Amino acid sequence: MATTTFSVRMDSEVKRQLDTFCSNTGLNASTAINMFARAVIRERRLPFEVTDSDPFYGEKNMAHLRRVKTDAEAGLNMSVHELIEAEDA
């Protein structure tokens, strides 16, 4: 089986806590993330519940995302922006 590199940006404190948890359970973060990916593929869903108590998935943000999607499909409120290189922090 061929492997590939998958880079993820996350809060440094979240990564520290993930590394600690994984270490305590005899895993490493790469193995844990692979387990997560396989569970998503196997179950064809996120292996945990996502609720509207999470601000990203709250109704206000979801309504905004639906408006943006509708506008994009209709070609409305679209802007062209030049791509720029982001510097690593």
Secondary structure, DSSP 8 states (H G I E B T S, - for coil): -----------HHHHHHHHHHHHHTT--HHHHHHHHHHHHHHHTS-SS---TTSGGGSHHHHHHHHHHHHHHHHT-S------------
